[in-house]
Amino acid sequence: MSLKIGIVGLPNVGKSTIFNSLVGSKSAQAANYPFCTIDPNVGVVEVPDERLKRLAKINNPDSVIPTAIEFVDIAGLVKGASKGEGLGNKFLANIRECDAIAQVVRFFEDSNITHVHGGIDPKRDREIIDTELILADLQTLEKRLNKARTEAKSNDKEKKHYQELLEKLNDHLSEGDLASNLELEHEDKLLLTDLHLLTIKPHLYIVNLHEDQIKDFDKAKYKELLGVEDEEKIIPICAKVEEELADLGQEDALIYLKELGLEETGLNEIIRAAYKTLNLITYLTAGPKEVRAWTVEDGALAPEAAGVIHTDFQKGFIKAEVIKYTDYISAGGENQAKELGKMRIEGKDYEVKDGDIMHFRFNN
């Protein structure tokens, strides 16, 4: 399954600089004026996974294919976007196509880079973006709610429930909270799918820091400054550092990270946070032709995992051969793992685990 993350934020907060660093290119313009980005820039990034390297050493395959994330650098949003201000309508339409939203919030001071609101206030900036997304969702909800109220007068149980669900959502959004923070049953979330709500998408907050700020980063402190409840959704990045890392080789980049007291790049942190927020895991296939990583939702059953490779695999699913990654590596390969009794035959009800090495049996 593909994963698309929209990078959003006010103008001049460092979105395009961060995007360029993440995708290892200079394809997005980065300049000191609003709406430098008009059409969304798109970059595909491989998801780093050390397991692939170890599997490749054992299998010596013709190709190694990691999973990938698509990053979309979306035009800077301004206050009033939900009413069409700036590039509002275009901005909001681009966000609807994404699976998750990564909002860049500026914390760094730099007199050479103009802030559209005249000064650094991360909480205010975050609230402007959130408010515009909420207002856009309320507009979407208004038409559907009026229709639902009319249909519910028939006393149809399902239509009445749908109306109550929309009323509950409307009250929640009207209080200034994102739809993603509303506790809903899985079935109710499915009922809201066709609304294509912006605020129901998982949110991450990329805090763009000065080089000196990132060295002693404290999530609890920035959680308060940003005014968000879940500090796990906060990702510290220094756009300048990421830009420099993008120009270095792997070995030099690791040395530079160590000098800064960092364990990994901002890209890796964003990917890990995105997978966790979107509830995703990776399973693997391995053989002489190909070693490959595949992404599925946590809790996916074996036939669903097979369907990620090809829909025919899911339709004709019979069984799945499964070896735990650690067993595969310690045994030294598939055949050895079989001999040691580490391969399991699983059916349609098997719940795929992160790192499972799988082979599917199916009817053509």
Contacts in CASP RR format, 6 or more apart in sequence:
PFRMAT RR
TARGET T0000
AUTHOR 0000-0000-0000
METHOD contacts of the structure
MODEL  1
MSLKIGIVGLPNVGKSTIFNSLVGSKSAQAANYPFCTIDPNVGVVEVPDE
RLKRLAKINNPDSVIPTAIEFVDIAGLVKGASKGEGLGNKFLANIRECDA
IAQVVRFFEDSNITHVHGGIDPKRDREIIDTELILADLQTLEKRLNKART
EAKSNDKEKKHYQELLEKLNDHLSEGDLASNLELEHEDKLLLTDLHLLTI
KPHLYIVNLHEDQIKDFDKAKYKELLGVEDEEKIIPICAKVEEELADLGQ
EDALIYLKELGLEETGLNEIIRAAYKTLNLITYLTAGPKEVRAWTVEDGA
LAPEAAGVIHTDFQKGFIKAEVIKYTDYISAGGENQAKELGKMRIEGKDY
EVKDGDIMHFRFNN
1 295 0 8 1.000
1 296 0 8 1.000
1 297 0 8 1.000
1 308 0 8 1.000
2 68 0 8 1.000
2 70 0 8 1.000
3 67 0 8 1.000
3 68 0 8 1.000
3 69 0 8 1.000
3 70 0 8 1.000
3 99 0 8 1.000
3 100 0 8 1.000
3 274 0 8 1.000
3 278 0 8 1.000
3 280 0 8 1.000
3 295 0 8 1.000
4 69 0 8 1.000
4 70 0 8 1.000
4 71 0 8 1.000
4 72 0 8 1.000
4 97 0 8 1.000
4 98 0 8 1.000
4 99 0 8 1.000
4 100 0 8 1.000
5 69 0 8 1.000
5 70 0 8 1.000
5 71 0 8 1.000
5 72 0 8 1.000
5 98 0 8 1.000
5 99 0 8 1.000
5 100 0 8 1.000
5 101 0 8 1.000
5 102 0 8 1.000
5 204 0 8 1.000
5 270 0 8 1.000
5 274 0 8 1.000
6 71 0 8 1.000
6 72 0 8 1.000
6 73 0 8 1.000
6 74 0 8 1.000
6 94 0 8 1.000
6 95 0 8 1.000
6 98 0 8 1.000
6 100 0 8 1.000
6 101 0 8 1.000
6 102 0 8 1.000
7 15 0 8 1.000
7 18 0 8 1.000
7 19 0 8 1.000
7 71 0 8 1.000
7 72 0 8 1.000
7 73 0 8 1.000
7 74 0 8 1.000
7 102 0 8 1.000
7 104 0 8 1.000
7 206 0 8 1.000
8 15 0 8 1.000
8 74 0 8 1.000
8 76 0 8 1.000
8 77 0 8 1.000
8 91 0 8 1.000
8 95 0 8 1.000
8 101 0 8 1.000
8 102 0 8 1.000
8 103 0 8 1.000
8 104 0 8 1.000
8 129 0 8 1.000
9 15 0 8 1.000
9 74 0 8 1.000
9 76 0 8 1.000
9 77 0 8 1.000
9 103 0 8 1.000
9 104 0 8 1.000
9 105 0 8 1.000
9 125 0 8 1.000
9 129 0 8 1.000
10 76 0 8 1.000
10 77 0 8 1.000
10 78 0 8 1.000
10 106 0 8 1.000
10 116 0 8 1.000
10 117 0 8 1.000
10 125 0 8 1.000
10 128 0 8 1.000
10 129 0 8 1.000
11 33 0 8 1.000
11 34 0 8 1.000
11 35 0 8 1.000
11 36 0 8 1.000
11 76 0 8 1.000
11 77 0 8 1.000
11 78 0 8 1.000
11 116 0 8 1.000
12 32 0 8 1.000
12 33 0 8 1.000
12 34 0 8 1.000
12 106 0 8 1.000
12 113 0 8 1.000
12 114 0 8 1.000
12 115 0 8 1.000
12 116 0 8 1.000
13 104 0 8 1.000
13 105 0 8 1.000
13 106 0 8 1.000
13 125 0 8 1.000
13 208 0 8 1.000
14 30 0 8 1.000
14 104 0 8 1.000
14 106 0 8 1.000
14 208 0 8 1.000
14 239 0 8 1.000
15 37 0 8 1.000
15 73 0 8 1.000
15 74 0 8 1.000
15 76 0 8 1.000
15 104 0 8 1.000
16 28 0 8 1.000
16 29 0 8 1.000
16 30 0 8 1.000
16 36 0 8 1.000
16 37 0 8 1.000
16 41 0 8 1.000
16 73 0 8 1.000
17 30 0 8 1.000
17 239 0 8 1.000
17 240 0 8 1.000
17 242 0 8 1.000
17 243 0 8 1.000
18 104 0 8 1.000
18 206 0 8 1.000
18 208 0 8 1.000
18 237 0 8 1.000
18 239 0 8 1.000
18 242 0 8 1.000
19 28 0 8 1.000
19 41 0 8 1.000
19 43 0 8 1.000
19 71 0 8 1.000
19 73 0 8 1.000
20 26 0 8 1.000
20 27 0 8 1.000
20 28 0 8 1.000
20 30 0 8 1.000
20 243 0 8 1.000
20 246 0 8 1.000
21 239 0 8 1.000
21 242 0 8 1.000
21 243 0 8 1.000
21 245 0 8 1.000
21 246 0 8 1.000
21 267 0 8 1.000
22 45 0 8 1.000
22 71 0 8 1.000
22 242 0 8 1.000
22 266 0 8 1.000
22 267 0 8 1.000
22 270 0 8 1.000
23 43 0 8 1.000
23 44 0 8 1.000
23 45 0 8 1.000
23 71 0 8 1.000
24 246 0 8 1.000
25 43 0 8 1.000
27 41 0 8 1.000
27 43 0 8 1.000
28 37 0 8 1.000
28 41 0 8 1.000
28 73 0 8 1.000
29 36 0 8 1.000
29 37 0 8 1.000
30 36 0 8 1.000
32 112 0 8 1.000
32 113 0 8 1.000
32 114 0 8 1.000
33 114 0 8 1.000
34 76 0 8 1.000
34 78 0 8 1.000
34 116 0 8 1.000
35 75 0 8 1.000
35 76 0 8 1.000
35 86 0 8 1.000
35 87 0 8 1.000
37 73 0 8 1.000
37 74 0 8 1.000
37 75 0 8 1.000
37 76 0 8 1.000
38 75 0 8 1.000
38 87 0 8 1.000
38 90 0 8 1.000
39 75 0 8 1.000
40 72 0 8 1.000
40 73 0 8 1.000
40 74 0 8 1.000
40 75 0 8 1.000
40 94 0 8 1.000
41 72 0 8 1.000
41 73 0 8 1.000
42 70 0 8 1.000
42 71 0 8 1.000
42 72 0 8 1.000
42 73 0 8 1.000
43 70 0 8 1.000
43 71 0 8 1.000
43 72 0 8 1.000
44 68 0 8 1.000
44 69 0 8 1.000
44 70 0 8 1.000
44 71 0 8 1.000
45 68 0 8 1.000
45 69 0 8 1.000
45 70 0 8 1.000
45 71 0 8 1.000
45 267 0 8 1.000
45 271 0 8 1.000
46 66 0 8 1.000
46 67 0 8 1.000
46 68 0 8 1.000
47 66 0 8 1.000
47 67 0 8 1.000
47 68 0 8 1.000
47 69 0 8 1.000
47 271 0 8 1.000
47 282 0 8 1.000
47 293 0 8 1.000
47 295 0 8 1.000
48 66 0 8 1.000
48 268 0 8 1.000
48 271 0 8 1.000
49 66 0 8 1.000
49 67 0 8 1.000
49 282 0 8 1.000
49 293 0 8 1.000
51 284 0 8 1.000
51 293 0 8 1.000
51 325 0 8 1.000
51 355 0 8 1.000
52 64 0 8 1.000
52 66 0 8 1.000
52 284 0 8 1.000
52 291 0 8 1.000
52 292 0 8 1.000
52 293 0 8 1.000
53 64 0 8 1.000
54 329 0 8 1.000
55 284 0 8 1.000
55 286 0 8 1.000
55 291 0 8 1.000
55 328 0 8 1.000
55 329 0 8 1.000
55 357 0 8 1.000
56 64 0 8 1.000
56 291 0 8 1.000
58 286 0 8 1.000
58 328 0 8 1.000
58 329 0 8 1.000
58 332 0 8 1.000
58 333 0 8 1.000
59 286 0 8 1.000
59 287 0 8 1.000
59 288 0 8 1.000
59 291 0 8 1.000
59 333 0 8 1.000
60 288 0 8 1.000
61 286 0 8 1.000
61 287 0 8 1.000
61 288 0 8 1.000
61 289 0 8 1.000
61 290 0 8 1.000
61 291 0 8 1.000
62 288 0 8 1.000
62 289 0 8 1.000
62 290 0 8 1.000
63 289 0 8 1.000
63 290 0 8 1.000
63 291 0 8 1.000
63 292 0 8 1.000
64 290 0 8 1.000
64 291 0 8 1.000
64 292 0 8 1.000
65 290 0 8 1.000
65 291 0 8 1.000
65 292 0 8 1.000
65 293 0 8 1.000
66 292 0 8 1.000
66 293 0 8 1.000
67 282 0 8 1.000
67 293 0 8 1.000
67 294 0 8 1.000
67 295 0 8 1.000
69 271 0 8 1.000
69 274 0 8 1.000
72 94 0 8 1.000
72 97 0 8 1.000
72 98 0 8 1.000
74 91 0 8 1.000
74 94 0 8 1.000
74 95 0 8 1.000
75 87 0 8 1.000
75 88 0 8 1.000
75 90 0 8 1.000
75 91 0 8 1.000
75 94 0 8 1.000
76 87 0 8 1.000
76 91 0 8 1.000
77 87 0 8 1.000
77 88 0 8 1.000
77 91 0 8 1.000
77 128 0 8 1.000
77 129 0 8 1.000
77 132 0 8 1.000
78 85 0 8 1.000
78 86 0 8 1.000
78 88 0 8 1.000
78 116 0 8 1.000
79 85 0 8 1.000
79 128 0 8 1.000
79 132 0 8 1.000
80 86 0 8 1.000
80 88 0 8 1.000
80 132 0 8 1.000
80 135 0 8 1.000
81 87 0 8 1.000
81 88 0 8 1.000
81 89 0 8 1.000
81 91 0 8 1.000
81 92 0 8 1.000
81 132 0 8 1.000
81 136 0 8 1.000
82 88 0 8 1.000
82 92 0 8 1.000
82 132 0 8 1.000
82 133 0 8 1.000
82 135 0 8 1.000
82 136 0 8 1.000
82 139 0 8 1.000
83 135 0 8 1.000
88 132 0 8 1.000
92 133 0 8 1.000
92 136 0 8 1.000
92 198 0 8 1.000
95 101 0 8 1.000
95 133 0 8 1.000
95 198 0 8 1.000
95 201 0 8 1.000
96 196 0 8 1.000
96 198 0 8 1.000
98 201 0 8 1.000
99 201 0 8 1.000
99 202 0 8 1.000
99 278 0 8 1.000
100 201 0 8 1.000
100 202 0 8 1.000
100 203 0 8 1.000
100 204 0 8 1.000
100 274 0 8 1.000
100 277 0 8 1.000
100 278 0 8 1.000
101 133 0 8 1.000
101 198 0 8 1.000
101 201 0 8 1.000
101 202 0 8 1.000
101 203 0 8 1.000
101 204 0 8 1.000
102 203 0 8 1.000
102 204 0 8 1.000
102 205 0 8 1.000
102 206 0 8 1.000
102 235 0 8 1.000
102 270 0 8 1.000
102 274 0 8 1.000
103 126 0 8 1.000
103 129 0 8 1.000
103 203 0 8 1.000
103 204 0 8 1.000
103 205 0 8 1.000
103 206 0 8 1.000
104 206 0 8 1.000
104 208 0 8 1.000
105 122 0 8 1.000
105 125 0 8 1.000
105 126 0 8 1.000
105 205 0 8 1.000
105 206 0 8 1.000
105 207 0 8 1.000
105 208 0 8 1.000
105 226 0 8 1.000
106 115 0 8 1.000
106 120 0 8 1.000
106 122 0 8 1.000
106 125 0 8 1.000
106 208 0 8 1.000
107 120 0 8 1.000
107 122 0 8 1.000
107 207 0 8 1.000
107 208 0 8 1.000
107 209 0 8 1.000
107 210 0 8 1.000
107 213 0 8 1.000
107 222 0 8 1.000
107 225 0 8 1.000
108 120 0 8 1.000
108 208 0 8 1.000
108 209 0 8 1.000
108 210 0 8 1.000
108 213 0 8 1.000
108 238 0 8 1.000
109 120 0 8 1.000
109 210 0 8 1.000
117 124 0 8 1.000
117 125 0 8 1.000
117 128 0 8 1.000
122 207 0 8 1.000
122 225 0 8 1.000
122 226 0 8 1.000
123 225 0 8 1.000
123 226 0 8 1.000
123 227 0 8 1.000
126 205 0 8 1.000
126 226 0 8 1.000
126 227 0 8 1.000
126 228 0 8 1.000
130 176 0 8 1.000
130 178 0 8 1.000
130 199 0 8 1.000
131 176 0 8 1.000
133 178 0 8 1.000
133 198 0 8 1.000
133 199 0 8 1.000
134 173 0 8 1.000
134 176 0 8 1.000
134 177 0 8 1.000
134 178 0 8 1.000
134 199 0 8 1.000
136 198 0 8 1.000
137 173 0 8 1.000
137 179 0 8 1.000
137 195 0 8 1.000
137 197 0 8 1.000
137 198 0 8 1.000
137 199 0 8 1.000
137 200 0 8 1.000
138 170 0 8 1.000
138 173 0 8 1.000
138 174 0 8 1.000
140 195 0 8 1.000
140 196 0 8 1.000
140 197 0 8 1.000
141 166 0 8 1.000
141 169 0 8 1.000
141 170 0 8 1.000
141 173 0 8 1.000
141 195 0 8 1.000
141 197 0 8 1.000
144 166 0 8 1.000
144 195 0 8 1.000
145 163 0 8 1.000
145 166 0 8 1.000
145 167 0 8 1.000
145 170 0 8 1.000
148 159 0 8 1.000
148 162 0 8 1.000
148 163 0 8 1.000
148 166 0 8 1.000
149 163 0 8 1.000
151 159 0 8 1.000
151 162 0 8 1.000
151 163 0 8 1.000
152 159 0 8 1.000
152 160 0 8 1.000
152 162 0 8 1.000
152 163 0 8 1.000
162 191 0 8 1.000
165 184 0 8 1.000
165 188 0 8 1.000
165 191 0 8 1.000
165 192 0 8 1.000
168 182 0 8 1.000
169 179 0 8 1.000
169 182 0 8 1.000
169 192 0 8 1.000
172 179 0 8 1.000
172 181 0 8 1.000
172 182 0 8 1.000
173 179 0 8 1.000
173 199 0 8 1.000
178 199 0 8 1.000
178 200 0 8 1.000
178 203 0 8 1.000
179 192 0 8 1.000
179 197 0 8 1.000
179 199 0 8 1.000
179 200 0 8 1.000
180 199 0 8 1.000
180 200 0 8 1.000
180 201 0 8 1.000
180 202 0 8 1.000
180 203 0 8 1.000
181 229 0 8 1.000
184 192 0 8 1.000
189 200 0 8 1.000
192 200 0 8 1.000
202 274 0 8 1.000
202 277 0 8 1.000
202 278 0 8 1.000
203 233 0 8 1.000
203 277 0 8 1.000
204 233 0 8 1.000
204 234 0 8 1.000
204 235 0 8 1.000
204 270 0 8 1.000
204 273 0 8 1.000
204 274 0 8 1.000
204 277 0 8 1.000
205 226 0 8 1.000
205 228 0 8 1.000
205 233 0 8 1.000
205 234 0 8 1.000
205 235 0 8 1.000
206 235 0 8 1.000
206 237 0 8 1.000
206 270 0 8 1.000
207 222 0 8 1.000
207 226 0 8 1.000
207 234 0 8 1.000
207 235 0 8 1.000
207 236 0 8 1.000
207 237 0 8 1.000
208 237 0 8 1.000
208 238 0 8 1.000
208 239 0 8 1.000
209 217 0 8 1.000
209 236 0 8 1.000
209 237 0 8 1.000
209 238 0 8 1.000
210 238 0 8 1.000
210 240 0 8 1.000
211 238 0 8 1.000
211 240 0 8 1.000
211 241 0 8 1.000
211 260 0 8 1.000
213 238 0 8 1.000
214 236 0 8 1.000
214 237 0 8 1.000
214 238 0 8 1.000
214 241 0 8 1.000
214 260 0 8 1.000
214 262 0 8 1.000
215 260 0 8 1.000
215 261 0 8 1.000
217 236 0 8 1.000
219 231 0 8 1.000
219 234 0 8 1.000
219 236 0 8 1.000
220 231 0 8 1.000
222 231 0 8 1.000
222 234 0 8 1.000
222 236 0 8 1.000
223 229 0 8 1.000
223 231 0 8 1.000
223 234 0 8 1.000
226 234 0 8 1.000
228 234 0 8 1.000
232 273 0 8 1.000
232 276 0 8 1.000
233 273 0 8 1.000
233 277 0 8 1.000
235 266 0 8 1.000
235 269 0 8 1.000
235 270 0 8 1.000
235 273 0 8 1.000
236 266 0 8 1.000
236 269 0 8 1.000
237 266 0 8 1.000
237 269 0 8 1.000
237 270 0 8 1.000
241 256 0 8 1.000
241 260 0 8 1.000
242 265 0 8 1.000
242 266 0 8 1.000
242 267 0 8 1.000
244 256 0 8 1.000
245 253 0 8 1.000
245 256 0 8 1.000
245 257 0 8 1.000
245 265 0 8 1.000
248 256 0 8 1.000
253 265 0 8 1.000
257 263 0 8 1.000
257 264 0 8 1.000
257 265 0 8 1.000
274 280 0 8 1.000
275 281 0 8 1.000
278 297 0 8 1.000
279 297 0 8 1.000
279 298 0 8 1.000
280 295 0 8 1.000
280 296 0 8 1.000
280 297 0 8 1.000
280 298 0 8 1.000
281 295 0 8 1.000
281 296 0 8 1.000
281 297 0 8 1.000
281 298 0 8 1.000
281 299 0 8 1.000
281 300 0 8 1.000
281 352 0 8 1.000
281 353 0 8 1.000
281 354 0 8 1.000
281 355 0 8 1.000
282 293 0 8 1.000
282 294 0 8 1.000
282 295 0 8 1.000
282 296 0 8 1.000
282 354 0 8 1.000
282 355 0 8 1.000
283 293 0 8 1.000
283 294 0 8 1.000
283 296 0 8 1.000
283 305 0 8 1.000
283 352 0 8 1.000
283 353 0 8 1.000
283 354 0 8 1.000
283 355 0 8 1.000
283 356 0 8 1.000
283 357 0 8 1.000
283 358 0 8 1.000
284 291 0 8 1.000
284 292 0 8 1.000
284 293 0 8 1.000
284 294 0 8 1.000
284 325 0 8 1.000
284 355 0 8 1.000
284 356 0 8 1.000
284 357 0 8 1.000
284 358 0 8 1.000
285 291 0 8 1.000
285 292 0 8 1.000
285 294 0 8 1.000
285 309 0 8 1.000
285 357 0 8 1.000
285 358 0 8 1.000
285 359 0 8 1.000
286 292 0 8 1.000
286 328 0 8 1.000
286 333 0 8 1.000
286 334 0 8 1.000
286 357 0 8 1.000
287 334 0 8 1.000
294 305 0 8 1.000
294 308 0 8 1.000
294 309 0 8 1.000
295 308 0 8 1.000
296 304 0 8 1.000
296 305 0 8 1.000
296 308 0 8 1.000
296 352 0 8 1.000
298 354 0 8 1.000
299 351 0 8 1.000
299 352 0 8 1.000
300 351 0 8 1.000
300 352 0 8 1.000
301 348 0 8 1.000
301 349 0 8 1.000
301 350 0 8 1.000
301 351 0 8 1.000
301 352 0 8 1.000
302 317 0 8 1.000
302 320 0 8 1.000
302 346 0 8 1.000
302 347 0 8 1.000
302 348 0 8 1.000
302 349 0 8 1.000
302 350 0 8 1.000
302 351 0 8 1.000
302 352 0 8 1.000
302 358 0 8 1.000
302 360 0 8 1.000
303 313 0 8 1.000
303 314 0 8 1.000
303 317 0 8 1.000
303 348 0 8 1.000
304 314 0 8 1.000
304 352 0 8 1.000
305 320 0 8 1.000
305 352 0 8 1.000
305 358 0 8 1.000
305 360 0 8 1.000
306 313 0 8 1.000
306 314 0 8 1.000
306 317 0 8 1.000
306 320 0 8 1.000
306 360 0 8 1.000
306 362 0 8 1.000
307 313 0 8 1.000
307 314 0 8 1.000
309 360 0 8 1.000
312 362 0 8 1.000
312 364 0 8 1.000
313 360 0 8 1.000
313 362 0 8 1.000
315 362 0 8 1.000
316 362 0 8 1.000
316 363 0 8 1.000
316 364 0 8 1.000
317 348 0 8 1.000
317 360 0 8 1.000
317 361 0 8 1.000
317 362 0 8 1.000
318 360 0 8 1.000
318 361 0 8 1.000
318 362 0 8 1.000
318 363 0 8 1.000
319 345 0 8 1.000
319 346 0 8 1.000
319 347 0 8 1.000
319 360 0 8 1.000
319 361 0 8 1.000
320 345 0 8 1.000
320 346 0 8 1.000
320 347 0 8 1.000
320 350 0 8 1.000
320 358 0 8 1.000
320 359 0 8 1.000
320 360 0 8 1.000
320 361 0 8 1.000
321 343 0 8 1.000
321 344 0 8 1.000
321 345 0 8 1.000
321 346 0 8 1.000
321 358 0 8 1.000
321 359 0 8 1.000
321 360 0 8 1.000
321 361 0 8 1.000
322 343 0 8 1.000
322 344 0 8 1.000
322 345 0 8 1.000
322 346 0 8 1.000
322 350 0 8 1.000
322 356 0 8 1.000
322 357 0 8 1.000
322 358 0 8 1.000
323 334 0 8 1.000
323 337 0 8 1.000
323 342 0 8 1.000
323 343 0 8 1.000
323 344 0 8 1.000
323 356 0 8 1.000
323 357 0 8 1.000
324 342 0 8 1.000
324 353 0 8 1.000
324 355 0 8 1.000
324 356 0 8 1.000
324 357 0 8 1.000
325 355 0 8 1.000
325 356 0 8 1.000
325 357 0 8 1.000
327 337 0 8 1.000
327 340 0 8 1.000
327 342 0 8 1.000
328 334 0 8 1.000
328 337 0 8 1.000
328 342 0 8 1.000
328 357 0 8 1.000
331 337 0 8 1.000
331 339 0 8 1.000
331 340 0 8 1.000
331 342 0 8 1.000
334 343 0 8 1.000
334 357 0 8 1.000
337 343 0 8 1.000
352 358 0 8 1.000
END
